[in-house]
């Protein structure tokens, strides 16, 4: 057997794939996508900042080409594509992407319209003061370093982060099986919350939310969530914030006005937003809006021109909020790597506590580092003082001895470092004034040493020191500065209200046509209802009416149900329309017996074939679903037959037996649902027609020579449920008032 075959191992494919995918997933989670809770940075951002620091690109220095920075990053620390690294760097410089920019860019770094940046060979960059604060203490052993990927250099595992960068700038990323999306916050408010946690470690999270209030997005906007919703989101570490654009009404001459949008929601591209609104105008989906103009320069200024001055600005904006990205939801997911490198979703308080614990560790490490430096210096200063006190003898030993270092150490009980320092002293340091300076420095360092030792021995003093540092940070980036002022406002949204259809649809006249076979369509404009309409060969007109595209059409079927369809949803064109049953869930065995335009404050008399009925008001005609709303209960073999608008105070009912009864309408009850009461008494007959009229005007019926108005009612006057009298002379043979 060859050596190559001896090295072959048999493994289960599924098990090996599982191991390797898990390895890949953990690499993605830890090394790419999730930020560290302590400094709020992903590895690529951390390496970018560190590389820029190594290039001495501090705020007071000049700019350097971004290509130089990207080259150092991918060459020394981050062996990935240059476009990915440059993209991360660009985002850190965009003041509309990060709340507190970490990179100060010079050149084209993209814009809020969604335009990309210039190539890295054209742009230049340096660090901001905020970035310097993130890295404050790197030279003081504040954090651990590790070897870079090739072992030629070292890089920090985490930044000291004198500012709470995770909450201030937020973060977003998609890993394997998990994601993170943290909004930015106001630094001053985060500092207030940190100070509150230091003062009251057992505090409830609602006290912290009253300090932080909510996100503070770089593009401003308005958060419409209430305190209870925001509190629940921060408790869970997950939730959503509803952000709206900020707008104002700008008055013009002659009573005209325009709406000006000055801030758009976070991460919304202005150009795409304007394009969306423009397309809605073209498609006539925002009939209250006439035009949109982009007058933006450095600041956002989107001008909306209403159709006329009578348009309600609030109503128009509410419609646009529902239709466009003028209102968006930011889904927060506070999924981060904790101090042990374990990914988990944290609440607001957990994030604050983790940051404070990190700052506590940093403070101790910096204090110990400084203490070591002081001890080393005091050791040398003590040696210098011995040398000054015995200067002549020291000089004699140096001049005469072959091994002066060993002799000095033995003679004056010096350490090796002290002896080496004395031997390396310059002659000019032997002057009297230098001795005074050494004594002064020795006393100062001794005092500082005592303070540091007291600090390290007392946890209370350490937390007081951290509180001082946080207060200094808050003062440096306070709300009084242009960078520190709060940009996002809070306005609790009013209760949801139903949007009037006139806002959603342009009002236009239509003629609605329903055929005997149940096909419905509409024609533009108000056509003559007496004209011949085209139908399929075996079909004909059932009913037609005039309406508007903004109207609701009410349909009453023989099963006693009311259905609603919207005027603008009825198919239009030169065809035959579409089956009504595709728009409403009407049974195949049922038919339409009435169709009319919905109007408020109207009442209708509905009646069945057996002559029973009741009055129903308009509020009961609205169906919430396609299934309709059952209003009239029917017995077996009985069908709903009439739905007549109440326009008078008297009612005339005719049966198939050609008998008619007239009585006052008030005898019929108003009901929301039921079978109703008897209108006319029958024997071997059914109801044939109904007419409601005013008593003083009389009822009307068709005669061969034209309409006949009958005002003498005494013959047929009675009460409901009576048989009635024979119909008047000349009454149509069809037993219908209209022939």
BELDA-V93741 format. One record per residue. RES is the residue in one small letter. PSI is psi as a letter, one per 30 degrees, with the letter a starting at -180 (none if undefined). Layout:
res = (RES	RES)
psi = (PSI	PSI)
This chain:
res = (x	x	x	x	x	x	x	x	x	x	x	x	x	x	x	x	x	x	x	x	x	x	x	x	x	x	x	x	x	x	x	x	x	x	x	x	x	x	x	x	x	x	x	x	x	x	x	x	x	x	x	x	x	x	x	x	x	x	x	x	x	x	x	x	x	x	x	x	x	x	x	x	x	x	x	x	x	x	x	x	x	x	x	x	x	x	x	x	x	x	x	x	x	x	x	x	x	x	x	x	x	x	x	x	x	x	x	x	x	x	x	x	x	x	x	x	x	x	x	x	x	x	x	x	x	x	x	x	x	x	x	x	x	x	x	x	x	x	x	x	x	x	x	x	x	x	x	x	x	x	x	x	x	x	x	x	x	x	x	x	x	x	x	x	x	x	x	x	x	x	x	x	x	x	x	x	x	x	x	x	x	x	x	x	x	x	x	x	x	x	x	x	x	x	x	x	x	x	x	x	x	x	x	x	x	x	x	x	x	x	x	x	x	x	x	x	x	x	x	x	x	x	x	x	x	x	x	x	x	x	x	x	x	x	x	x	x	x	x	x	x	x	x	x	x	x	x	x	x	x	x	x	x	x	x	x	x	x	x	x	x	x	x	x	x	x	x	x	x	x	x	x	x	x	x	x	x	x	x	x	x	x	x	x	x	x	x	x	x	x	x	x	x	x	x	x	x	x	x	x	x	x	x	x	x	x	x	x	x	x	x	x	x	x	x	x	x	x	x	x	x	x	x	x	x	x	x	x	x	x	x	x	x	x	x	x	x	x	x	x	x	x	x	x	x	x	x	x	x	x	x	x	x	x	x	x	x	x	x	x	x	x	x	x	x	x	x	x	x	x	x	x	x	x	x	x	x	x	x	x	x	x	x	x	x	x	x	x	x	x	x	x	x	x	x	x	x	x	x	x	x	x	x	x	x	x	x	x	x	x	x	x	x	x	x	x	x	x	x	x	x	x	x	x	x	x	x	x	x	x	x	x	x	x	x	x	x	x	x	x	x	x	x	x	x	x	x	x	x	x	x	x	x	x	x	x	x	x	x	x	x	x	x	x	x	x	x	x	x	x	x	x	x	x	x	x	x	x	x	x	x	x	x	x	x	x	x	x	x	x	x	x	x	x	x	x	x	x	x	x	x	x	x	x	x	x	x	x	x	x	x	x	x	x	x	x	x	x	x	x	x	x	x	x	x	x	x	x	x	x	x	x	x	x	x	x	x	x	x	x	x	x	x	x	x	x	x	x	x	x	x	x	x	x	x	x	x	x	x	x	x	x	x	x	x	x	x	x	x	x	x	x	x	x	x	x	x	x	x	x	x	x	x	x	x	x	x	x	x	x	x	x	x	x	x	x	x	x	x	x	x	x	x	x	x	x	x	x	x	x	x	x	x	x	x	x	x	x	x	x	x	x	x	x	x	x	x	x	x	x	x	x	x	x	x	x	x	x	x	x	x	x	x	x	x	x	x	x	x	x	x	x	x	x	x	x	x	x	x	x	x	x	x	x	x	x	x	x	x	x	x	x	x	x	x	x	x	x	x	x	x	x	x	x	x	x	x	x	x	x	x	x	x	x	x	x	x	x	x	x	x	x	x	x	x	x	x	x	x	x	x	x	x	x	x	x	x	x	x	x	x	x	x	x	x	x	x	x	x	x	x	x	x	x	x	x	x	x	x)
psi = (k	l	e	e	e	f	f	k	k	k	l	k	e	e	e	e	e	e	e	e	e	e	e	e	e	e	e	e	e	e	g	e	e	k	l	k	f	e	f	g	k	l	e	e	e	e	e	e	e	e	e	e	e	f	g	h	h	l	f	f	a	l	l	l	k	e	e	e	e	e	e	e	e	f	e	e	e	i	i	a	k	e	e	e	e	e	e	e	e	e	e	f	f	j	f	f	e	k	e	j	k	f	k	j	k	j	a	j	g	l	l	f	f	g	k	l	l	l	l	f	f	f	l	l	l	l	l	l	e	e	e	e	e	e	g	k	g	e	g	g	h	f	l	k	l	l	k	l	f	g	g	f	a	l	l	k	e	l	l	e	i	f	k	i	e	e	e	e	f	a	l	k	l	j	a	j	f	l	l	k	j	k	l	l	l	k	e	e	e	e	e	e	e	e	e	e	e	e	e	i	f	g	l	l	f	e	e	e	f	f	e	e	e	a	l	j	k	f	g	b	a	k	k	g	k	l	e	e	e	e	e	e	e	f	e	f	g	l	a	k	k	j	k	l	l	k	l	l	k	j	k	a	l	h	g	l	l	l	k	k	k	f	k	l	l	k	g	k	k	e	e	e	e	e	e	e	e	e	e	e	e	e	g	h	f	i	f	f	k	e	l	k	k	j	g	k	c	e	l	k	j	k	k	k	j	l	e	l	f	f	k	j	e	e	e	e	e	e	e	e	e	f	f	a	g	f	k	l	k	j	j	k	j	i	j	l	k	a	f	g	g	k	k	l	k	l	l	e	e	e	e	e	e	e	e	e	e	e	e	e	e	e	e	e	e	e	e	e	e	e	e	e	e	e	e	e	e	e	e	e	e	e	e	e	e	e	e	e	f	h	e	e	e	e	e	e	e	e	e	e	k	e	i	e	e	e	e	e	e	e	e	g	h	l	l	e	e	e	e	e	e	e	f	f	k	l	e	f	f	f	l	e	e	e	e	e	e	e	e	e	e	e	e	e	e	e	e	e	e	e	e	e	e	e	e	f	f	j	e	e	e	e	e	e	e	e	e	e	e	e	e	e	e	e	e	e	h	l	f	f	l	e	e	f	k	k	e	k	l	k	j	k	k	l	k	k	l	k	k	k	f	f	e	f	k	k	j	k	k	l	j	k	k	k	l	e	g	g	k	k	l	l	k	k	l	j	l	k	f	f	l	k	k	k	l	l	e	g	l	l	k	e	l	l	l	k	a	l	f	f	l	k	k	k	k	k	l	f	g	g	k	k	l	k	l	k	e	f	f	k	k	l	a	f	a	g	b	l	k	e	f	f	f	l	i	k	l	f	f	l	l	k	f	k	k	l	k	k	k	l	g	l	l	k	k	k	l	l	f	f	g	k	l	l	k	k	l	f	f	g	f	k	k	f	l	f	f	a	j	k	e	k	k	k	l	k	f	k	l	k	f	k	j	k	k	j	g	a	f	l	k	k	k	k	l	f	g	h	k	k	k	k	l	k	f	f	f	k	l	k	l	f	k	a	f	a	l	k	e	k	k	l	j	h	l	l	k	e	l	k	k	k	l	k	e	f	f	l	l	k	l	k	l	f	g	a	k	k	k	j	f	j	f	e	e	f	k	b	l	l	g	l	e	a	l	k	l	l	k	g	k	k	f	f	g	k	e	g	none)
